[in-house]
């Protein structure tokens, strides 16, 4: 019997395997052509150009400043064209379609409802409209032969004072596809403890939440997010590397916070290309992802803002493969890390891991363990 030819790890083959995405901003993932068309329909006049190709380049270059604050300014244009229900449905539906086309089978997409109220929409209407758009996108993807499930994270902007209101909204709609809560926006000067009441409320309501921490600001933001606020995941978390030292022999020494994050298996929602743009890393090859993965932190691979970074989950994984020489077993590990860390039910997560992810990777890694073991009657299968 001949040995199967190994499948090379290329962007084309990576696109074909199932992927999981935990950190993707709805208003950071519009198609450039959609931005142009929505601007024309709504009368928005602020775009730097109405040529879709040139606009896509502009977003990437404007975001490539090395500053988180400058990076965030690009969202004035995307949010500016997302102020009515038709626009929100279209953007959400296209998001689901685009992720499905990239091989994503489960994604948690986040947005801040408070950013879409300029033309009079109220917060419940915004949430219901975006949810309708995601469901439409899932239906369109299914019609194209691809299955994707979108869970929603509602963000509060940390520089504003609406966190408790948005947290209550997340709980209100958690049976309608809203799976969790987040705070986003500039970290410096706006520590997560400013919104402690919101996190206390979410814990009382048994609701899930992640916190942007350790991107532009350092270890104190991570410590506050975990120890004061109780974050289940860290949005980015890349600055945890500041609590790790590597000696001349290449041996890594973890400080108390890094040890806690690793030991508690706190997921890191890492976004390599975005980190280069905001100055959290200087190159993919020097990105802390490599060391953190080697040290067995629960790293996950994410896009952050597909428009601003000109990226997909496939391109992010491919860049890591080029930089660190990862193979299929590594990509499977990162994918399962993400699915284990999702904010949906345990049975739902396990079904996607066992029925979708493992079977797809099994022929690529030659792993007999990818098939489900048979358990004795009345006992669960070992895991």
C-alpha positions as CSV (number, residue, x, y, z in Angstrom):
1,X,0.0,0.0,0.0
2,X,1.5,3.3,-1.1
3,X,2.0,6.2,1.4
4,X,-0.3,9.2,0.7
5,X,1.5,12.2,-0.6
6,X,1.7,14.9,2.1
7,X,-0.5,17.9,1.5
8,X,1.6,21.0,1.4
9,X,0.7,23.9,3.8
10,X,-0.1,26.7,1.4
11,X,-2.7,29.5,1.4
12,X,-4.8,27.5,-1.0
13,X,-4.8,24.3,1.2
14,X,-5.2,26.3,4.4
15,X,-8.3,28.0,2.9
16,X,-9.9,24.5,2.5
17,X,-9.7,23.4,6.1
18,X,-12.1,24.5,8.8
19,X,-11.1,27.5,10.8
20,X,-12.4,29.3,13.9
21,X,-12.3,33.0,14.5
22,X,-12.8,34.7,17.9
23,X,-11.7,38.3,17.3
24,X,-13.2,40.1,14.3
25,X,-14.8,43.5,14.3
26,X,-17.8,43.9,12.1
27,X,-17.0,47.6,11.3
28,X,-13.4,46.6,10.4
29,X,-14.3,44.0,7.8
30,X,-16.4,45.7,5.1
31,X,-15.7,45.1,1.5
32,X,-14.2,48.3,0.0
33,X,-16.9,48.3,-2.8
34,X,-19.6,48.1,-0.1
35,X,-18.2,51.1,1.7
36,X,-18.3,53.1,-1.6
37,X,-21.9,52.0,-2.4
38,X,-23.2,52.6,1.1
39,X,-21.6,56.0,1.2
40,X,-23.3,57.0,-2.1
41,X,-26.7,55.6,-0.9
42,X,-26.5,57.4,2.5
43,X,-25.0,60.7,1.3
44,X,-21.8,60.2,3.3
45,X,-19.1,62.5,1.9
46,X,-16.1,61.7,4.0
47,X,-14.4,59.0,2.0
48,X,-10.8,59.8,0.8
49,X,-11.6,58.1,-2.6
50,X,-14.6,56.4,-4.2
51,X,-12.5,54.0,-6.2
52,X,-12.9,50.6,-4.4
53,X,-9.4,49.3,-5.1
54,X,-7.8,52.6,-4.1
55,X,-10.0,52.8,-1.0
56,X,-8.9,49.3,0.1
57,X,-5.2,50.4,-0.2
58,X,-6.0,53.7,1.7
59,X,-7.5,51.8,4.6
60,X,-4.5,49.5,4.9
61,X,-2.0,52.4,4.6
62,X,-3.8,54.6,7.0
63,X,-4.0,51.8,9.6
64,X,-0.3,51.0,9.1
65,X,0.8,53.9,11.3
66,X,2.2,52.1,14.4
67,X,-0.3,53.9,16.6
68,X,-3.5,52.3,18.0
69,X,-5.1,55.7,18.2
70,X,-4.4,56.5,14.5
71,X,-5.5,53.0,13.6
72,X,-8.9,53.6,15.3
73,X,-9.5,56.8,13.3
74,X,-10.1,54.7,10.1
75,X,-13.3,53.5,11.7
76,X,-14.9,56.9,11.2
77,X,-15.5,56.0,7.6
78,X,-16.9,52.5,8.1
79,X,-19.1,53.5,10.9
80,X,-20.2,56.5,8.9
81,X,-21.8,54.3,6.3
82,X,-23.4,51.9,8.8
83,X,-26.1,54.1,10.2
84,X,-29.3,52.6,8.8
85,X,-30.9,49.1,8.9
86,X,-30.3,48.3,5.3
87,X,-26.6,49.0,5.7
88,X,-26.3,46.9,8.9
89,X,-28.1,43.9,7.3
90,X,-25.9,44.1,4.2
91,X,-22.6,44.4,6.1
92,X,-23.5,41.6,8.5
93,X,-24.6,39.3,5.7
94,X,-21.5,39.9,3.7
95,X,-19.4,39.3,6.7
96,X,-20.8,35.9,7.2
97,X,-20.4,35.1,3.5
98,X,-16.8,36.3,3.4
99,X,-15.9,34.3,6.4
100,X,-17.5,31.2,5.1
101,X,-15.7,31.6,1.7
102,X,-12.5,31.6,3.7
103,X,-13.3,28.3,5.3
104,X,-14.4,29.7,8.7
105,X,-16.9,27.3,10.3
106,X,-17.5,29.3,13.6
107,X,-16.8,33.0,14.2
108,X,-17.5,35.4,17.0
109,X,-17.9,38.8,15.4
110,X,-18.0,41.9,17.6
111,X,-19.2,45.5,17.2
112,X,-20.2,48.4,19.4
113,X,-24.0,49.2,19.0
114,X,-23.5,52.7,20.3
115,X,-21.5,53.6,17.2
116,X,-24.5,53.2,14.9
117,X,-27.0,55.5,16.5
118,X,-26.2,58.7,14.6
119,X,-29.3,58.5,12.4
120,X,-31.7,57.6,15.2
121,X,-31.5,53.9,15.5
122,X,-32.0,52.6,19.0
123,X,-29.8,50.0,20.5
124,X,-32.3,47.0,20.5
125,X,-33.1,47.8,16.8
126,X,-29.4,47.8,16.0
127,X,-28.8,44.4,17.6
128,X,-31.9,42.8,16.1
129,X,-30.9,44.2,12.6
130,X,-27.3,42.9,12.8
131,X,-28.6,39.5,14.0
132,X,-30.9,39.4,11.0
133,X,-28.0,40.2,8.7
134,X,-25.9,37.4,10.1
135,X,-28.7,34.9,9.7
136,X,-29.1,36.0,6.1
137,X,-25.4,35.6,5.5
138,X,-25.4,32.1,7.0
139,X,-28.3,31.2,4.7
140,X,-26.5,32.5,1.6
141,X,-23.3,30.7,2.6
142,X,-25.3,27.4,3.0
143,X,-26.8,27.9,-0.5
144,X,-23.2,28.1,-1.8
145,X,-22.4,24.8,0.0
146,X,-20.5,26.3,3.0
147,X,-21.6,26.1,6.6
148,X,-20.7,28.9,9.0
149,X,-22.1,29.9,12.4
150,X,-21.8,33.4,13.7
151,X,-21.9,34.4,17.3
152,X,-22.1,38.0,18.3
153,X,-20.1,39.9,20.9
154,X,-21.4,43.4,21.9
155,X,-18.7,45.9,22.6
156,X,-18.8,49.0,24.9
157,X,-16.4,51.7,24.0
158,X,-14.1,52.1,27.0
159,X,-13.8,55.9,26.6
160,X,-17.6,56.3,26.9
161,X,-19.9,55.6,29.8
162,X,-22.4,53.1,28.4
163,X,-20.8,49.8,29.4
164,X,-23.5,48.8,31.9
165,X,-26.2,49.5,29.3
166,X,-24.4,47.4,26.6
167,X,-23.8,44.6,29.1
168,X,-27.5,44.5,29.9
169,X,-28.2,44.4,26.1
170,X,-25.8,41.4,25.7
171,X,-27.7,39.5,28.4
172,X,-31.1,40.5,26.9
173,X,-30.1,39.0,23.6
174,X,-28.0,36.0,24.6
175,X,-30.7,33.6,23.5
176,X,-30.8,35.3,20.1
177,X,-27.2,34.8,19.1
178,X,-25.4,37.3,21.2
179,X,-22.8,35.1,23.0
180,X,-20.8,37.7,25.0
181,X,-19.5,41.1,25.8
182,X,-16.3,43.1,25.3
183,X,-14.9,46.5,25.8
184,X,-12.9,48.1,23.0
185,X,-11.2,51.4,22.1
186,X,-8.1,53.1,23.4
187,X,-6.5,51.3,26.3
188,X,-4.1,54.0,27.7
189,X,-6.0,56.1,30.2
190,X,-9.1,53.9,30.1
191,X,-8.4,50.9,32.2
192,X,-11.0,48.1,32.3
193,X,-11.7,48.8,36.0
194,X,-13.5,52.0,34.9
195,X,-16.4,49.7,33.8
196,X,-16.2,47.3,36.8
197,X,-20.0,47.6,37.4
198,X,-20.6,46.1,34.0
199,X,-18.4,43.1,34.7
200,X,-19.9,42.5,38.1
201,X,-23.3,42.5,36.5
202,X,-22.2,40.0,33.8
203,X,-20.8,37.6,36.3
204,X,-24.0,37.8,38.3
205,X,-25.9,36.9,35.1
206,X,-23.6,34.1,34.2
207,X,-22.7,35.8,31.0
208,X,-19.5,35.5,29.0
209,X,-17.0,38.3,28.3
210,X,-13.6,39.1,26.9
211,X,-11.6,42.3,27.3
212,X,-9.3,44.1,25.0
213,X,-6.1,44.1,27.1
214,X,-2.4,44.0,26.5
215,X,-2.4,45.5,23.0
216,X,-1.3,49.1,23.2
217,X,-0.9,49.1,27.0
218,X,1.2,46.7,29.0
219,X,0.9,44.2,31.9
220,X,-1.2,46.3,34.2
221,X,-4.1,46.2,31.7
222,X,-3.9,42.4,31.5
223,X,-3.7,42.1,35.3
224,X,-6.7,44.4,35.8
225,X,-8.7,42.6,33.1
226,X,-8.2,39.2,34.8
227,X,-7.9,39.8,38.5
228,X,-10.3,42.8,38.9
229,X,-12.8,42.2,36.1
230,X,-12.7,38.4,35.7
231,X,-12.0,38.2,31.9
232,X,-12.5,34.8,30.4
233,X,-10.3,35.7,27.4
234,X,-7.9,38.4,26.5
235,X,-8.4,40.4,23.3
236,X,-4.9,40.4,21.9
237,X,-3.0,39.9,25.2
238,X,0.3,40.2,23.2
239,X,2.0,42.2,25.9
240,X,2.0,39.2,28.2
241,X,5.4,38.7,26.6
242,X,6.7,41.5,28.9
243,X,6.4,39.0,31.8
244,X,8.6,36.4,30.1
245,X,12.4,36.5,29.9
246,X,14.6,34.3,27.8
247,X,18.1,33.6,29.0
248,X,21.2,33.1,26.9
249,X,20.6,29.3,26.6
250,X,17.1,30.0,25.2
251,X,15.3,28.9,28.3
252,X,12.1,30.9,29.0
253,X,11.3,32.1,32.5
254,X,7.7,33.1,33.2
255,X,6.8,35.8,35.7
256,X,3.8,35.4,38.0
257,X,1.2,36.9,35.6
258,X,2.4,35.0,32.6
259,X,2.4,31.8,34.6
260,X,-1.1,32.5,35.8
261,X,-2.4,33.1,32.3
262,X,-0.8,29.9,31.0
263,X,-1.7,27.8,33.9
264,X,-5.4,28.9,33.9
265,X,-5.5,28.4,30.1
266,X,-6.8,31.9,29.6
267,X,-7.2,32.2,25.8
268,X,-5.2,34.9,23.9
269,X,-7.1,36.3,20.9
270,X,-4.0,37.1,18.9
271,X,-4.1,39.2,15.7
272,X,-0.6,39.2,14.2
273,X,-1.1,41.6,11.2
274,X,-3.0,44.1,13.3
275,X,-0.3,44.1,16.0
276,X,2.2,45.1,13.4
277,X,0.1,48.0,12.4
278,X,-0.5,49.3,15.9
279,X,3.2,48.8,16.9
280,X,2.7,45.9,19.3
281,X,5.2,43.9,17.2
282,X,7.7,44.7,14.5
283,X,7.3,41.7,12.2
284,X,5.5,38.4,12.0
285,X,8.8,36.6,12.5
286,X,9.4,38.6,15.7
287,X,5.8,38.4,16.9
288,X,5.5,36.9,20.4
289,X,3.0,34.4,19.0
290,X,5.9,32.0,18.2
291,X,7.3,31.9,21.7
292,X,3.8,31.8,23.3
293,X,2.8,28.9,21.1
294,X,6.1,27.1,22.0
295,X,5.3,27.6,25.7
296,X,1.9,26.2,25.2
297,X,-0.2,29.3,26.0
298,X,-3.7,28.9,24.6
299,X,-3.0,31.0,21.5
300,X,-5.7,31.6,18.9
301,X,-5.3,33.2,15.4
302,X,-7.5,36.1,14.5
303,X,-8.0,38.9,12.0
304,X,-9.1,41.8,14.2
305,X,-10.0,44.1,11.2
306,X,-9.9,42.4,7.8
307,X,-10.4,45.6,5.8
308,X,-7.7,47.7,7.7
309,X,-5.2,44.8,7.8
310,X,-6.1,43.5,4.3
311,X,-6.1,40.0,5.8
312,X,-8.2,36.8,6.3
313,X,-7.9,34.0,8.7
314,X,-6.2,32.1,5.9
315,X,-3.6,34.8,5.3
316,X,-2.9,35.1,9.0
317,X,-2.2,31.4,9.3
318,X,-0.2,31.4,6.2
319,X,2.0,34.2,7.5
320,X,2.6,32.3,10.7
321,X,3.5,29.2,8.7
322,X,6.1,31.1,6.7
323,X,7.5,32.7,9.8
324,X,7.6,29.7,12.2
325,X,7.4,26.7,10.0
326,X,4.2,25.4,11.3
327,X,2.6,22.2,9.9
328,X,-0.9,20.8,9.9
329,X,-0.7,19.6,13.5
330,X,0.1,23.1,14.6
331,X,-2.8,24.6,12.7
332,X,-5.2,22.0,14.1
333,X,-4.0,22.9,17.6
334,X,-4.6,26.6,17.1
335,X,-8.0,25.9,15.6
336,X,-9.1,23.6,18.4
337,X,-7.7,26.1,20.9
338,X,-10.1,28.7,19.5
339,X,-13.1,26.3,19.4
340,X,-12.5,25.3,23.0
341,X,-12.5,29.0,24.0
342,X,-15.7,30.0,22.2
343,X,-18.6,31.4,24.1
344,X,-21.2,28.8,23.1
345,X,-22.2,25.7,25.0
346,X,-19.8,22.8,25.7
347,X,-21.8,20.3,23.7
348,X,-21.9,22.7,20.8
349,X,-18.1,23.3,20.9
350,X,-17.4,19.6,21.2
351,X,-19.6,18.8,18.2
352,X,-17.7,21.2,16.0
353,X,-14.4,19.9,17.2
354,X,-15.3,16.2,16.8
355,X,-17.5,16.3,13.8
356,X,-16.0,19.1,11.7
357,X,-12.4,20.0,12.7
358,X,-10.8,16.7,13.6
359,X,-12.2,14.8,10.6
360,X,-10.9,17.5,8.2
361,X,-7.4,17.5,9.7
362,X,-7.1,13.7,10.2
363,X,-5.9,12.9,6.7
364,X,-3.5,15.9,6.8
365,X,-1.8,14.9,10.0
366,X,-2.3,11.1,9.8
367,X,-3.7,11.1,13.3
368,X,-5.8,8.1,14.2
369,X,-7.0,9.9,17.3
370,X,-9.1,12.2,15.2
371,X,-11.8,9.5,15.0
372,X,-14.1,9.3,17.9
373,X,-13.3,6.5,20.4
374,X,-16.0,4.1,21.4
375,X,-17.0,4.2,25.0
376,X,-18.5,1.3,27.1
377,X,-22.2,1.5,27.5
378,X,-23.2,4.2,30.0
379,X,-19.8,5.8,30.1
380,X,-18.6,8.9,28.2
381,X,-15.9,8.4,25.6
382,X,-12.4,9.3,26.9
383,X,-11.0,12.8,25.9
